[in-house]
């Protein structure tokens, strides 16, 4: 009797396993970033609240983490880390509000030099890095490159 139960369990789980392995996550597109507000500042770290408009061609996804670099031209000026998960509605383009932590890199970079860079040349700011998303049975890391911050 035990062997028969195992057979039915395997027979039931096999289609789920095939479905999970064959699932594919299409690229999620960041359309725009707006409504950036500073929530706190300490040393070389700023906590920001941002509104990001995201197009999701997939069923419901959860953005679990992100590790992004902010560059001006070829110079890396800081790292952006997501502070809270974002649940993306399926097959939609929506605006989501979330908090992120921005850490300046390099000992010569400080908040005043960042403000001067923003005022001087907005068109050359770019974000790149990795974003981890999950869906039922699937987890995927998406490489994100050269999104232009100001358009």
Secondary structure, DSSP 8 states (H G I E B T S, - for coil): -HHHHHHHHHHHHHHHHHHHHH------EEEEEEEEEEEEEETTEEEEEEEEEEEE-SSSEEEEEEEEEEEETTEEEEEEEE-S-EEE-TTEEEEEEEEEEEEE-STT--HHHHHHHHHH-GGGEEEEEEEEEEETTEEEEEEEEEEES--
